């Protein structure tokens, strides 16, 4: 199968997330407990090494009550220091993260599927496992190597986003139009996957100490009835397809040239 791959892609990180229902702690605002967290973590410490992830580390000091960490990743499983992808586990949440070495959805999908398979196998009472949401997130940073100098200039020449404020307005009132900081956050329901919604956030930031336009795209499901691995991966496949189309629809032809498109061949259908 042929597919287009960008050699100079702006991707900073791709994240696949699984969240499940916790038991609320009424005495703590937003607090909740995962009664199976310790058992799942212990099982994954045994299951991930044979998959090539022999190391784990705690991101949060043990003295912090886990009731305060609901939905936050607290343990990482990794191949070696600074090697991606990695798996992360916390009370009510499991993520698969990749920064360097992303060569498209097909290879990352295999890592996501392997991790979720182990998560489901590690749960000691799967009949009590209630999925709350699935989410696919991408963080892109367009910097100087992609032609970025300021939002208004870049959004008109290289993206289809348009101006948040007219250039004439900024020219009249701003002392330095290249110093304008932009922040935008938009959510909307999606046609597919059914019941999902998208969130697109745009802001100024840095990439390797260079000014950059940060584009954060998230596609999130509603409650998931089935905990079957195939159904879960079907959802991620659909979410990735939507994300890929949305991302490319934002690119002008000039920016596509800068991103250095290349046609590659693989055996995957995703």
DAZIJO-V921356 format. One record per residue. N is the residue number from 1. RES is the residue in one letter. SS is DSSP state (A for helix, B for strand, O for the rest). OMEGA is omega in whole degrees, -180 to 180 (none if undefined). NEAR is the number of other ideal C-beta (glycine too) atoms within 12 Angstrom. Layout:
((N:RES:SS:OMEGA:NEAR) (N:RES:SS:OMEGA:NEAR))
This chain:
((1:X:O:178:13) (2:X:B:174:14) (3:X:B:-178:23) (4:X:B:179:21) (5:X:B:-180:24) (6:X:B:180:28) (7:X:O:-179:19) (8:X:O:-176:21) (9:X:O:179:36) (10:X:O:-174:41) (11:X:B:175:36) (12:X:B:-179:29) (13:X:B:172:32) (14:X:B:-174:43) (15:X:B:170:40) (16:X:B:-173:46) (17:X:B:173:40) (18:X:B:177:44) (19:X:B:179:32) (20:X:B:-174:37) (21:X:O:179:25) (22:X:O:176:29) (23:X:B:-177:21) (24:X:B:173:17) (25:X:O:-172:20) (26:X:O:-177:11) (27:X:O:-178:12) (28:X:O:178:17) (29:X:O:-179:11) (30:X:O:179:17) (31:X:O:179:22) (32:X:B:179:30) (33:X:B:174:25) (34:X:O:-175:37) (35:X:O:-178:22) (36:X:O:-174:30) (37:X:A:-178:34) (38:X:A:180:21) (39:X:A:178:21) (40:X:A:-179:36) (41:X:A:180:32) (42:X:A:-180:18) (43:X:A:-180:23) (44:X:A:176:36) (45:X:A:177:26) (46:X:A:-172:19) (47:X:A:-175:28) (48:X:O:179:36) (49:X:A:178:18) (50:X:A:178:13) (51:X:A:-180:24) (52:X:O:178:21) (53:X:O:-173:31) (54:X:O:-174:18) (55:X:B:173:20) (56:X:B:178:24) (57:X:B:178:20) (58:X:B:-180:21) (59:X:O:-173:20) (60:X:O:178:20) (61:X:O:-175:11) (62:X:O:-177:12) (63:X:O:178:9) (64:X:O:-179:15) (65:X:O:-179:18) (66:X:A:177:32) (67:X:A:-179:25) (68:X:A:-172:22) (69:X:A:-179:31) (70:X:O:178:29) (71:X:O:180:31) (72:X:O:178:28) (73:X:B:-177:30) (74:X:B:-179:32) (75:X:B:177:33) (76:X:B:174:31) (77:X:B:-172:43) (78:X:B:-179:29) (79:X:O:180:22) (80:X:O:-180:14) (81:X:O:176:11) (82:X:O:176:13) (83:X:O:-178:19) (84:X:O:5:29) (85:X:O:175:36) (86:X:B:172:37) (87:X:B:178:44) (88:X:B:-180:36) (89:X:B:173:49) (90:X:B:178:35) (91:X:O:178:37) (92:X:O:-177:37) (93:X:B:175:35) (94:X:B:180:46) (95:X:B:171:36) (96:X:B:-174:46) (97:X:B:173:34) (98:X:B:174:35) (99:X:O:178:24) (100:X:O:175:16) (101:X:O:177:20) (102:X:O:-179:29) (103:X:O:180:25) (104:X:O:-174:28) (105:X:A:-172:34) (106:X:A:-178:24) (107:X:A:180:25) (108:X:A:179:33) (109:X:A:179:34) (110:X:A:179:26) (111:X:A:178:36) (112:X:A:-178:39) (113:X:A:-180:30) (114:X:A:-179:28) (115:X:A:-179:40) (116:X:A:176:38) (117:X:A:179:27) (118:X:A:177:32) (119:X:A:-179:41) (120:X:A:180:32) (121:X:A:-177:21) (122:X:A:-177:29) (123:X:O:-175:32) (124:X:O:-178:20) (125:X:O:-171:16) (126:X:A:178:21) (127:X:A:179:10) (128:X:A:-177:17) (129:X:O:-177:32) (130:X:O:-180:23) (131:X:B:180:32) (132:X:B:180:26) (133:X:B:169:31) (134:X:B:-179:41) (135:X:B:173:38) (136:X:B:-176:45) (137:X:B:175:32) (138:X:B:175:39) (139:X:B:179:32) (140:X:B:179:39) (141:X:B:177:31) (142:X:B:-175:44) (143:X:O:-178:28) (144:X:A:-179:21) (145:X:A:176:21) (146:X:A:178:33) (147:X:O:-176:29) (148:X:O:171:33) (149:X:O:177:26) (150:X:O:-176:30) (151:X:A:-175:37) (152:X:A:178:31) (153:X:A:-176:23) (154:X:A:-176:39) (155:X:A:-180:32) (156:X:A:-176:21) (157:X:A:-171:26) (158:X:O:179:31) (159:X:B:179:36) (160:X:O:-176:20) (161:X:O:-176:27) (162:X:O:-177:20) (163:X:O:170:24) (164:X:O:172:26) (165:X:O:-178:21) (166:X:O:178:17) (167:X:A:180:22) (168:X:A:178:12) (169:X:A:-179:14) (170:X:A:180:23) (171:X:A:-179:16) (172:X:A:-170:11) (173:X:A:-176:13) (174:X:O:178:19) (175:X:O:180:10) (176:X:O:-176:12) (177:X:A:178:23) (178:X:A:179:20) (179:X:A:180:15) (180:X:O:177:29) (181:X:O:-175:22) (182:X:O:174:32) (183:X:B:-178:16) (184:X:B:-178:23) (185:X:B:-175:18) (186:X:B:175:19) (187:X:B:178:17) (188:X:B:177:17) (189:X:B:-177:18) (190:X:O:172:28) (191:X:O:176:16) (192:X:O:-9:22) (193:X:O:-178:30) (194:X:O:178:17) (195:X:O:-178:20) (196:X:O:173:31) (197:X:B:-179:24) (198:X:B:174:30) (199:X:B:180:25) (200:X:B:-179:30) (201:X:B:-179:23) (202:X:B:179:30) (203:X:B:172:24) (204:X:B:179:30) (205:X:B:-179:27) (206:X:B:170:17) (207:X:B:-176:25) (208:X:O:178:13) (209:X:O:175:10) (210:X:B:174:20) (211:X:B:-177:29) (212:X:B:171:30) (213:X:B:-177:43) (214:X:B:178:33) (215:X:B:-178:44) (216:X:B:-179:33) (217:X:B:179:40) (218:X:B:174:33) (219:X:B:-173:42) (220:X:B:178:33) (221:X:O:165:35) (222:X:O:177:20) (223:X:O:-177:18) (224:X:O:-178:31) (225:X:O:-174:17) (226:X:O:175:19) (227:X:O:176:29) (228:X:O:-176:17) (229:X:A:-178:24) (230:X:A:178:15) (231:X:A:179:21) (232:X:A:-179:37) (233:X:A:174:33) (234:X:A:178:23) (235:X:A:180:41) (236:X:A:177:40) (237:X:A:-180:29) (238:X:A:180:28) (239:X:A:179:41) (240:X:A:179:35) (241:X:A:178:26) (242:X:A:180:33) (243:X:A:-179:38) (244:X:A:180:29) (245:X:A:180:19) (246:X:A:-178:29) (247:X:A:-179:34) (248:X:A:179:24) (249:X:A:179:17) (250:X:O:-173:28) (251:X:B:170:32) (252:X:O:179:23) (253:X:A:178:14) (254:X:A:-179:16) (255:X:A:178:34) (256:X:A:178:27) (257:X:A:179:17) (258:X:A:-179:26) (259:X:O:175:29) (260:X:O:179:17) (261:X:B:178:20) (262:X:B:177:18) (263:X:B:178:13) (264:X:B:-179:18) (265:X:B:172:13) (266:X:O:-176:19) (267:X:O:-177:12) (268:X:O:-180:20) (269:X:O:-173:12) (270:X:O:none:24))
